[in-house]
Amino acid sequence: MSRILGKPCLAVISIISFLSLTACTGSGAVPPSANDGDGGAAGSGTKTVSLSVMTSDRFLELAKQKFEESHPDINIDIKEYAAAPDTGMKGPNTTIITKPDPKNTEKYVSTVGTELMSGKASDIIVMNGLPYKKYADKKLLENISDLMSRDKSFQQSDYYTDILDAMKYKGALYTVPIRFGLNKWLGNQALLANETIDDANWTWQDFKSLASKWLTDRNNDGKPDVYPLGYIEPNALIAMMLGANYAKFVDDAGKKAKFDSPEFIQMLKLAKSMYDEKIIPADNTDNNNVVFNPKSNIMMAMDMYSMPKMFFDGKAAYYNPPSENDGRGASFTTNMPVSINSKSANKKEAWEFVKFLLTDDMQSVRELNGFPVNRNGAKAQAESLKTLGTGEGGGGKGMRLNVNGKELALQPAADQDIAAIMNALDNVKQYAESDLKISDIVSSETGPFFQGQKTAEEAAKTIQNKVSIYLQE
């Protein structure tokens, strides 16, 4: 198996990490419809459990198939609000992960939010972009922690409890991640060989202090020979800086904003100074001429194993991004947080399906397209890397990557590679929380600041006013 890539870009590395996966398939866009309240019987003695998701994928379709085979009295109705875009790439060993269209996301959030408030939402909801704390406060989401504790067949010790705990609100889970991704930077070890970086504790100011000595212009052409950080858009940088620090600016209850605080104003000024002082280039530059590439979101074990081999001439290592959070540990995101509608007439059946998504079997399938929250699933995913290049386990015989004209053969992972991946997962503790509406406000209102049209204080005041209005809705 061979793949040809042009200039490396971590935003599309998922093309590589999913070489061995089955292509995503969707059932096509399905118009959203309300649960009929009586279980939507599709046949004598059966119940129908509805699930709302913006765009379905092969994992959900496979889960539906397998669950219905083992639960003939329950049908799963996947309500897809936007079909996956046609990438033009087909084949049993190709999966392309694309960023969702913001307009589709906004429409999904608005439509499902309205359904929840009107009592007409699906039994199960994939909460991407939806403010789960807001709906939990309105008692519209089931307490999943209670379901877990009452179900003797569900062993919480089989899961990464730090990840589950990180998503709790007021001591309970109202949405559970089915899969997750890690926020990591790739560091250029050729340039960092003599550096000691405490990435478990460093802050953004610590990074900037270190970055100043990496900034060099040996040929005196007015441009740095090496940039401390690869190119990243200002709004993406602010989103990254907020990341696991979200709770510093929006209280845990989601009622009060603190964007006019000295801490946020200082964050804005620090971010802008990194562009002004050329710590971050004005546009894309050669990936080998940066100390850190900030665009990596590690989606699964294959990502973690292959990326360091693909960048900086194979001399790359992972680092935790800087953080202002007092609680340390790697941060994570999830693109499949699942909740159960508290008004559902099928809560028992809905929990059975959510629980099924978390089983060893489903968390071990290649179609998961993310790190499993189930420990046994994570171990199986990592262990599968031992078959790379052997033709076993879907690894693809003779798997080769072509990066910038250089061919790279992925060799089977060694025991120490597997151990490193499992150790990294054990250290994941911080949820990089976000709220779609707040993210849009921050992105929009920081634009004039980065362009020099507003002061940090003015931008922060505008953000504070708009977010406060939104939180009171």
N, C-alpha and C positions, 0 to 999 in steps of 0.2 A: 504494500500500500504506500502511495506516495502523495504528498501534498506540497504545493508550491505556494510560498508566501512572498509578498513583496516586503517593503520596509516594515519591520516589526512594529506592532501596535498592540499593547496589552488589552485594549478595548475589544479586540476581535480574537483574542487567543482562544476563546471558547470553541472556535472552529477546530482548533487542534485538539483541545482536551476531549472533544466528543467524537473523535474519529471512529471510535468503536461502537458508537451508539446507533440505535435505530432512528430513522428520520422522524422528526415531530410530525404528527398528523392531527389535524383538527377535523371536527365534524362539520365545519363551516359555521358561519355566524348564525346563532340561534336567537331569535327575538326574545328579549327578556319577558318572562311572564310570572305572575304571582303564583305562589303555592295555593292550591285549592282548599287547603285546610283539612281535607279528609284523607290525606296521604296519597291522593292521586292514583288510586288503584288502577294498575295496568292489566290486571287479570284477577281471577278469583283468588282471594286470599293473599294478594300481594300488596305491598305498599311502595310508593314512589318517593324517594328522597331527592329533592332538588339541590343542586349545587351551583352557585353563581361564581363565575370566573371571567375576567376580561377576555383572556385568550386561553383556550385549552391547550394541552400538549400531550405527547405520547404517554407520559407517566400517568396522567389522570385517566386517559382512555384505557390504558392497561389495567389500572386499578379498578375501574368500573367493570371491565370484562372479568377479571379474576374474582372480584367481590360477588358479582351476580352469579358466578358459577358455584361459589360456596354458600351463597345466601339466596336460594331460588325464590324466597318470599319477599325479597327487597329489590326494587329497580332503582338505579341511580340515573337521574336526569341531569346531565351537565349543560347548564345554560351559559353559552359562550356569547359575549357581547361584541367582540371584534375578532374576526378571523385572523390567523397569523398571515403576515405578508408572504407573497410568493417570491422566494429568493432566486428561483430559476435553477436551483441545485437539487437534484434528486438522487436517490440511491439509498440502499439499506444501511450504508455505513457513514451517512452524512447527517449531521445535525447542526443547524445554524441558529445561533442565539442572536436575536436582534433586539435593539432597544425599543420599548413600546412607544407608539406615537403619543405624545403628550395630550393631544386632543381626545384620543380614545380613552386614555387614563382618566382625564377630567370628566368625560361623559360617563364612564363606568362609576366613578366615585359619586357623581351627582345622582345617577339613576338608582344605584343600590342604596345610597343614603336615604333617598326619598322612599324607597320600598321599605327600608327598616323602620322609618318614622311612621309609616302608614300601616304597619303590621302586615305587609304583603311580601316580605322578603323571602328568599329561598331558605330551606332548612339549614344549609351550610353555605358559608360565604368566604371566599378568598379575599382577605381584607387589604390587599395591595392598595395603598394610597388612602385608605379609609381610617379615620381617627378612632381606633378601637376604644380608647379610654373614654372618649365622649359618649359612645354608644353603651359602654359598660355602665357609666354613671346613670344613663337613662334606663338601665335594666333591660336593654334590648339584646344583650349577649349572655349566653349561658356561662356559668362558672365552670370552666373545664377542670380546674383543680379538684372540685368536688366530684366530678365524674370519674376522674382518675383514682381518687382515694377510695371511692365506693366500689370500684370495679376490681375485684380480687384477681382477675386475669391480667390486669395491667401492672407491670412491675416498673416503677419509676426509676429504680436503680439501673435499668437497662438503657437509660438515656443520659445525655449530657445535661445534668441537672443545673449546671451553671447557666446554660443557655436558656433553659425553661425559666429559671429564677429571674434572669435578666429581663424577660418579657412580662413578668408579673406586674399587676397593677393592684394596689391596695391589698397585697398579699395573695392575690389569686391570678390564675391564668384565664384570660378571656379570649385570647387568640394563641394558637400553638403553631410554631414553625415546623413545616413538614421537611424542609431542607434549608440550608443556609450557605452563605459565602463568607470568606474571610477578607478583611481589609488589610492589605499588606503593601509595602513598598519593596521594589527590587533594588538592591544596592550594588554598585559597581565595585567588586572586590579588588580590582586592579588599582583603584584609587583609594580604597578604604583599608588597604592591607595593614597600615600602621595606626589606624584609628581605633579607639575604644569608645563605643557608643552604647550607652545604657538605654536601649530602646524600650525597656519595660517602664521607664520613668521619665523620659525626656519630654519637654514641652516644646511648643512652637518657638518660643524665645531661645531655648537651648539649641534648636535646629538652626535658627538664624545666626546665632553666635558661632556655631561650627562652620556654617556655610560661608561666612565671610573669608575664612582662610583658604577655602577651596576655590574661590573665585580668582582666576588668574588670566592674564593677557600677555603671554610670553612673546608673541610676535608683534605686539604693539599696534594692532590694527583697529583698536577701539572696541573690539568685541571679545568677550571671554573665550578662552580656549576650552574651558570646562564650566558648565553650569551646574550649580549644586542640585537643582531640581529640574526635571524635564518639564516641557510646556504643559500647562494646564490652564483652562479658561478661568478668569476671576470668579465667576459664579460657582464653578465646580470646586475651586479652592475653598471658598467660604463654606460650601456644603460639606466639604471634607473636614474643615476646622470645627464646624458645628458637631458633625458626626456623633461620637459617643459623649459629647459635651452638651447635648441637647437639653438635658435637665437643668443646666445652669441658667438657661434663658427661657424655659417654659416649665413651670412647676409640675410636679408629678401628677397633679389632678387635672392638668391641662386647662386651668382657669386663669392663670396670671402669667403675663409675659414680662421679661426683664431685658428687653433688647435696648433699652435706654441706659443700661447699667455701664459703669466704667469698664467692666470686663469686656463687654461686647464692642464698645467703642475702641478699646485698645486692640481687640482682635482685628477689627477693620483696618486700623492704621498699620498694624504689623503685616497684614496681608498685602496692602498696597505698597509698603516699603520694599517687599521682596521683588516686586516688578520694577519699582523705581531704581533699585540698586542692582538690577540685573541678576539677582539670585535665581529668578525664573526668567527664561528667555521670552521675547516678545512674540515668538511664533515657534513652530516646530523646528527642531534641530536634530542633528545626528544623534541617535540614541546612545551611541558609544561615547558621546562627549558630555554625558551628564553623570552626576554622582548617584542620584536616585531617580528612578522612574516611578511616578506617583499614581499611575493609572491602573494598577493591578487590583482586580477584585478576584480572588481565588475561589473558583466555583466548585471545585472538586479535587480529588486526589491526583488525577492526571494533570491538572493545572499546576498543582504544587510541585509535582515531580518534573514536569517538562519545561516550565518557564525559565528556571535558572540556567538551563542548558541552551536556551534560545537567545538569551540576551547577554550583552557585554562579553561576547566571544566565549560564552559558557562560564564566565567567572562572575556569577551573580549569587546573591544570598538574600533571604527575606529579612525584613525589619518591620516592626510595628510602627505605624505613623506616629508622629508626636501627638500628644493629647494633654488637655487641661483637666482631665477627669481625675479625681482623687482615687477612685478605684481603678487599679491597673489590670492589665490583661488585654489580650487581643480583642478587637471588636469585630462584630459580625453584622450582616444584613440578611434578610430573608425575602425572597420573592414569592413565597407561598405560605403566608400566615393564615391559618384557617380558624374560623369562629363558627359557633352554632347559634342560630337564632333562638332566643329565649321564648319566642312566641310560636315556635314550630310545634306542629301536632305530631311530629315524628322525631322527637329528641332522642329517644332510645335508639332508633335505627340510625339517626345521624351520627351519634357517638360511635356506634359500631363501625361505620365507614371511616370516620376520622381515626379511630383506633387501628383500623385495618391499614390505613396509609402509613402508620407508624410501626407496623410489624417488622420483624427481622426480614421476612421475605420481600416486602415492598421496598424497604429501605436499602436492600441489597441490589435491586435491579439497576442496570446501566441507565435505564431511561429516567432515573430520578433527576439527573442533571443538576446536582448540587451535593454538598456534603450532607450525609445522613445525620439526623439528630439522634438516631438510634446507634448505640455503641457497636453492636454486632454488625450493623450495616456499614458503619464507617470502617471497621476492621476488614470486612469483606471487600469493600471498595479499594482500600489501600493494598491488600494482599493481591488483588487482581493485577497490579502493576508488575508482579513477578513474571507474568506470562507475556509481557510485551515482546514482540518480535518472534514469538514462538508459534504463533497461529492458534494458541489455546485461549479459551475464555473470551473470544471476540477481540483479542488484542491486535490481530492483524499481522500476518507473517511478513517479515521484512519491512516493518513500518519505518518510513523515512520522511523527514521534513526537509523542505528546501527553503532556507531563510537567507534572503539577500544573495542568492546564487550559491550559497554553501549548503551542502547536503548534510543533514544530521540524522543519524540512525538512533532511534530510541532503544536502548538496551533494557533488558529486564531489570527491575528495581532490586536492590540488595536489601538485606534485613535492616541495615542502618537507615536506609531511605524510608522504609516503612515505619521504623521507630520514630524518625524525625517528624513524619506526618502525624502519627498518633499523639506524640508529645505536643505538637502545635495545637491539636484539637482539644487537648486537656487544658490548655491555657486560655481558651476562649471564654470571656466573661462579660464583655460589655456589648450591649445592643446599640448599634448606631441608628437610633430612632429618627424618624422624620415624619412630617405631616405635609402632605402634598400642597395644601393651601399656604401654609407657613413658608415652605420652601419656595413657592412661586413669589410670595411677597418679598422675601429676603433677596432672591435673585433679581427681581425687577428693580427694587429700590436701592440696591448696592451698585447697580450699573452707573448711575450719575456720579457716585462717589469715585469709582475707579477711573471715570473719565474726567475727573477734576471739576465737575459741575456742582458738587455738593461737598460739604465737610462731613467728616465721620459722624459728628454730633447731629447734623441735620438728617443724614440718612438714617441714623439710629432712631431718632425721634419719629420719623415717618413710619419706619418699620414697626416701632412700638405701638403707635396709634392704630395702624391697620390690623396688626395681629391681635391687639386687645379687642377690637370690634369683632373680629372673626371668632375669638374664643368665647365671646358672650352670646353668640348666635344660638 
